[in-house]
């Protein structure tokens, strides 16, 4: 199992200092540049430690929010490509539906891949719903724009014999011919993020790796949909390296201390709902058929619960934003405890979903201190990570579509 360290690089000092929404409308006068610089130094130091510990590095990107100062994932990855020597680096991801210039994205990818001598993996996302406003985008066309940007980036990275032109719905270029080309041939591995099971089939068709965040037991449906599509296309069973799951991870010498750390990391979850209502669901961002289904079933309490809760091992449903650490552990959203406990929790999730080859751990989140983050990462690398390499799956088969629907 590959392990990746992830932090959203939060600016947490303002979280408790205001009751205002944290995204889009919170003025940046609330940020102290000196404190932001201190936090950036801490996050960079944690990633540098990961290079020594053998933990890969994943960076994402968000905009106009105090929950994440990562306004560009390619900038820190370019720096880390030169200052790290051992681990792999991943962008998960670049919100290409909101980017104005996909060819520029391809150029940045090629540069980072060359800087790192082939240690880069590229991940693409559509972007969070509230970021449509920050990007002055059209939520109705976001999916089509993402698809065209993705196809253009792949063509740009794999065309070497002559410049080509592009005349699409959203992007037009007279001559595309990037320098340098990628270090890896034909390009770095591709990652995409999904939550619902329906997206698994399309991602499988691209042979991209699929990552999913904090959706616990529901991730099994996504992974099984991906596996079924590979089987339908005659490619056999996909290797576990195609799957990645992000959970909160906190390790300590005692269970009590680990859960305290996990609670601080889970500040990431508790702040996600601090969003002004006008930004929660821009018209057209969610396909109309899903909106219509939700409206038809809005009086169905069971359906509503499924949208807002996590399923625990007992069948109980808990609200994600209000769940206790024990409930988050039981729902496979958090892995927290002593090294032995964390290993058993990760193994249980791995077995439940039929195998996962990448653990993307949010080892820093919320207001977890730098010292606690360093201690947790070091303990994980020393006493948990070596045991994860022995996990395997014997004879797993995804349920049929009929069984899955049942």
C-alpha positions in Angstrom: 0.0 0.0 0.0 1.3 3.4 -0.9 0.8 6.2 1.7 0.4 9.9 1.0 0.4 12.8 3.4 -2.3 15.5 2.8 -3.1 18.8 4.4 -5.4 21.5 3.0 -2.9 24.1 4.5 -5.7 25.7 6.5 -5.5 29.2 8.0 -7.1 28.1 11.2 -6.4 31.2 13.4 -9.5 32.9 12.0 -11.9 30.0 12.5 -12.9 30.7 16.1 -12.4 34.5 15.7 -15.5 34.9 13.5 -18.9 33.4 13.1 -19.1 34.4 9.4 -18.9 31.9 6.5 -15.3 30.9 5.8 -15.6 30.7 2.0 -16.0 33.3 -0.7 -17.1 36.3 1.3 -14.7 36.4 4.3 -12.3 39.4 3.5 -8.6 38.6 3.4 -8.0 41.5 5.8 -8.7 38.8 8.4 -5.4 37.1 7.4 -2.1 38.0 9.0 0.6 37.5 6.3 3.2 36.8 9.0 1.1 34.1 10.5 0.4 32.7 7.0 4.1 32.6 6.3 4.7 30.7 9.6 2.0 28.1 8.7 3.4 27.7 5.2 6.8 27.0 6.7 5.3 24.3 9.0 3.5 22.6 6.1 6.6 22.6 4.0 8.6 21.2 6.9 6.1 18.4 7.3 6.4 17.5 3.6 10.2 17.5 3.8 10.0 15.1 6.7 7.8 12.9 4.6 10.6 12.6 2.1 12.8 11.2 4.9 10.0 8.9 6.2 9.0 7.5 2.8 5.5 9.0 2.8 4.4 10.3 -0.5 3.0 13.8 -0.8 -0.4 14.9 -2.1 -1.5 18.5 -2.5 -4.9 19.9 -3.6 -6.1 23.3 -4.5 -9.0 25.6 -3.3 -9.8 29.3 -3.7 -11.3 32.2 -1.7 -11.4 30.2 1.6 -9.9 30.3 5.0 -10.1 26.5 5.2 -7.3 26.2 2.6 -4.4 28.5 1.7 -3.5 26.2 -1.2 -4.4 28.5 -4.1 -2.2 26.5 -6.4 -1.1 22.9 -6.0 1.5 23.2 -8.8 3.5 25.9 -7.1 4.4 23.9 -3.9 4.8 20.7 -5.9 7.3 22.5 -8.2 9.3 23.5 -5.1 9.1 20.0 -3.6 10.2 18.5 -6.9 13.6 20.0 -6.3 13.9 19.7 -2.5 12.7 16.1 -2.2 14.5 13.2 -3.6 12.6 10.0 -2.8 8.9 10.2 -2.6 6.2 10.6 -5.3 4.3 13.9 -5.6 0.6 14.2 -6.6 -1.8 17.0 -7.5 -5.3 15.9 -6.5 -6.2 18.0 -7.9 -6.1 20.8 -10.4 -9.6 22.2 -11.0 -9.4 22.3 -14.8 -13.0 23.2 -15.3 -12.2 26.6 -13.7 -8.7 27.1 -15.3 -8.6 29.5 -18.2 -5.7 27.8 -20.0 -5.4 24.0 -20.1 -2.3 24.2 -22.2 -0.6 26.1 -19.4 -1.7 23.4 -17.0 0.0 20.8 -19.3 3.2 22.9 -19.4 3.3 23.0 -15.6 2.7 19.3 -15.4 5.6 18.6 -17.8 7.9 20.9 -15.9 7.2 19.3 -12.5 7.5 15.8 -13.9 10.9 16.8 -15.4 12.1 18.6 -12.2 11.3 15.5 -10.2 12.7 13.1 -12.8 9.4 11.2 -13.1 8.0 11.3 -9.5 4.9 13.2 -10.4 1.3 12.0 -10.6 -1.4 14.3 -12.0 -4.9 14.6 -10.6 -7.8 16.6 -12.0 -11.0 17.7 -10.4 -14.0 19.8 -11.5 -13.7 22.1 -8.5 -15.9 22.7 -5.4 -19.4 24.2 -6.0 -18.6 27.5 -4.2 -15.5 28.0 -6.5 -17.7 28.4 -9.6 -18.4 32.0 -8.3 -14.7 32.7 -7.5 -13.8 31.6 -11.1 -16.8 33.5 -12.7 -17.7 30.1 -14.2 -20.9 28.8 -15.6 -22.1 25.9 -13.4 -24.3 24.5 -16.2 -21.3 23.8 -18.5 -18.8 22.8 -15.8 -18.8 19.1 -16.7 -18.5 19.7 -20.4 -15.7 22.2 -19.8 -13.9 19.7 -17.6 -14.1 16.9 -20.2 -12.7 19.2 -23.0 -9.9 20.5 -20.8 -9.0 16.9 -19.8 -8.9 15.7 -23.4 -6.8 18.8 -24.5 -4.3 18.3 -21.7 -3.8 14.6 -22.5 -3.4 15.4 -26.2 -0.9 18.2 -25.4 1.2 15.9 -23.2 1.2 13.1 -25.8 1.8 15.0 -29.0 5.5 15.2 -30.0 5.8 15.1 -33.8 4.3 18.5 -34.7 2.2 21.3 -33.4 -1.6 20.8 -33.5 -4.6 23.2 -33.5 -7.6 22.9 -31.2 -11.1 24.3 -32.0 -13.4 23.2 -29.2 -16.4 24.5 -27.4 -14.5 26.3 -24.7 -10.8 26.4 -25.8 -9.2 27.4 -29.1 -5.5 27.3 -30.0 -3.7 27.9 -33.3 -0.7 25.8 -32.4 0.0 23.7 -29.4 3.6 22.5 -28.9 4.8 22.5 -25.3 8.4 22.4 -24.1 9.5 20.5 -22.2 7.7 17.2 -22.7 7.0 14.9 -19.7 9.8 12.8 -18.2 7.4 9.8 -17.9 6.1 8.2 -21.1 3.5 8.9 -22.2 2.6 11.1 -19.2 2.4 10.9 -15.4 -0.3 8.6 -14.0 -3.8 10.2 -14.0 -6.0 10.5 -10.9 -9.6 11.7 -10.6 -11.8 12.2 -7.6 -15.4 10.9 -7.2 -17.9 10.4 -4.4 -20.9 8.8 -6.0 -20.9 5.3 -7.6 -22.0 6.6 -11.0 -18.7 8.3 -11.7 -16.7 5.1 -11.3 -17.5 3.7 -14.7 -16.4 6.8 -16.6 -13.2 7.1 -14.6 -12.5 3.4 -15.3 -12.9 4.0 -19.1 -10.0 6.5 -18.9 -7.9 4.0 -17.0 -7.3 6.8 -14.5 -6.8 6.1 -10.8 -9.8 6.9 -8.7 -9.6 8.7 -5.3 -12.4 9.4 -2.9 -12.5 11.4 0.3 -14.1 10.7 3.6 -17.2 8.8 2.4 -16.5 5.7 4.4 -18.4 2.6 3.5 -20.0 4.2 0.5 -16.6 4.2 -1.2 -17.1 0.4 -1.8 -19.9 1.2 -4.2 -17.7 3.6 -6.2 -14.8 1.1 -6.3 -17.1 -1.8 -7.3 -18.5 0.3 -10.1 -15.0 1.0 -11.3 -14.1 -2.7 -11.2 -17.2 -3.8 -13.0 -16.5 -1.4 -15.9 -12.9 -2.8 -16.2 -14.3 -6.3 -16.4 -16.9 -5.3 -19.0 -14.2 -3.8 -21.2 -12.3 -7.0 -21.0 -9.3 -5.7 -19.1 -9.6 -8.1 -16.2 -9.6 -7.1 -12.5 -7.9 -3.7 -12.0 -4.9 -3.7 -9.7 -5.4 -2.2 -6.2 -3.0 0.6 -7.2 -5.9 2.1 -9.1 -7.8 3.0 -5.9 -7.1 5.6 -3.3 -8.9 6.6 -0.2 -8.5 9.7 2.0 -9.2 9.5 5.7 -8.2 11.4 8.8 -5.2 9.8 10.4 -3.9 10.4 13.9 -1.4 8.2 15.7 0.0 8.5 19.3 1.3 6.3 22.0 -2.0 6.3 23.8 -5.5 6.0 22.4 -6.6 9.1 24.3 -3.9 11.3 22.9 -4.5 10.0 19.3 -8.3 10.7 19.6 -7.5 14.2 20.8 -5.3 14.8 17.8 -8.0 13.3 15.5 -10.6 15.7 16.9 -8.3 18.6 16.0 -7.8 17.3 12.5 -11.6 16.9 12.2 -11.9 20.6 12.3 -11.6 20.2 8.6 -15.0 18.4 8.6 -16.6 20.8 11.0 -15.8 23.9 8.9 -17.0 22.5 5.6 -20.6 23.6 6.3 -19.6 27.2 7.1 -20.7 28.3 3.7 -23.2 31.0 2.8 -26.4 29.4 1.4 -26.1 31.2 -2.0 -22.9 29.3 -2.7 -24.0 25.8 -1.7 -25.7 24.6 -4.9 -25.3 26.9 -8.0 -28.0 26.1 -10.6 -26.7 23.5 -13.0 -23.7 22.4 -11.0 -25.5 19.2 -10.1 -27.2 17.4 -13.2 -30.9 18.2 -13.3 -31.9 14.5 -13.1 -30.3 14.3 -9.6 -31.9 17.5 -8.5 -35.3 16.3 -9.7 -34.8 13.0 -7.9 -33.9 14.8 -4.7 -37.0 17.1 -5.0 -39.3 14.0 -5.6 -37.8 12.3 -2.5 -37.3 15.3 -0.3 -40.0 14.1 2.1 -38.4 10.6 2.3 -36.5 10.8 5.6 -34.4 7.8 4.7 -33.3 9.3 1.4 -32.4 12.6 3.1 -30.5 10.8 5.8 -28.4 9.0 3.2 -27.3 12.3 1.7 -26.3 13.8 5.1 -25.0 10.9 7.1 -22.4 8.1 7.3 -23.2 4.4 7.8 -21.6 2.8 10.8 -20.9 -0.9 11.2 -24.1 -1.4 13.3 -26.2 0.1 10.5 -26.7 3.4 12.5 -26.4 6.6 10.5 -24.5 9.6 11.9 -24.2 13.2 10.7 -20.7 13.7 9.3 -20.3 17.2 10.7 -21.5 16.1 14.2 -20.1 12.6 14.5 -17.9 11.8 17.4 -14.3 10.5 16.8 -15.5 7.0 17.7 -18.3 7.2 15.2 -15.9 8.5 12.5 -13.5 5.6 13.2 -16.4 3.1 13.0 -17.5 4.7 9.7 -14.0 4.4 8.2 -13.7 8.2 8.0 -11.0 8.4 10.6 -8.1 6.1 11.6 -7.0 7.0 15.0 -5.3 5.3 18.0 -2.1 3.5 18.9 -0.1 2.1 16.0 -1.7 -1.3 16.5 -5.2 0.1 16.5 -4.6 2.3 13.4 -3.2 -0.7 11.5 -6.2 -2.8 12.3 -8.6 0.0 11.3 -6.9 0.5 7.9 -6.8 -3.3 7.4 -10.5 -3.5 8.1 -11.3 -0.8 5.6 -9.0 -2.4 3.0 -10.8 -5.7 3.4 -14.2 -4.2 3.4 -13.8 -2.4 0.0 -12.0 -5.3 -1.7 -8.6 -3.8 -1.5 -7.2 -0.3 -1.8 -3.6 0.4 -2.9 -3.3 4.0 -1.7 -4.0 5.5 1.7 -4.2 9.3 1.4 -4.0 10.4 5.0 -4.9 13.8 6.3 -2.2 13.7 8.9 -2.6 17.4 9.5 -5.9 19.3 9.6 -7.7 21.9 11.6 -5.5 23.4 14.3 -3.4 20.3 15.0 0.0 21.7 16.0 3.2 21.2 14.0 4.8 19.2 16.9 1.8 16.9 17.1 1.8 16.4 13.3 5.5 15.6 13.2 5.1 13.1 16.1 2.1 11.4 14.5 3.7 11.1 11.0 6.9 9.7 12.5 5.0 7.1 14.6 2.9 6.1 11.6 5.9 5.7 9.3 7.9 3.7 11.9 5.2 1.4 13.3 2.2 1.3 10.9 3.4 1.8 7.4 5.7 -1.2 7.1 2.9 -3.5 8.1 0.6 -2.1 5.4 2.9 -3.5 2.7 1.7 -7.0 3.5 -2.0 -6.3 2.9 -3.4 -8.2 -0.1 -6.7 -9.4 -1.5 -7.5 -12.9 -2.4 -10.2 -13.6 -5.0 -12.4 -10.5 -4.5 -15.1 -10.0 -7.1 -17.4 -7.0 -7.3 -21.1 -7.7 -7.0 -23.1 -7.7 -10.2 -25.2 -4.7 -11.0 -28.3 -6.5 -9.9 -26.7 -7.4 -6.5 -25.3 -3.9 -6.1 -28.7 -2.4 -6.7 -30.3 -4.7 -4.2 
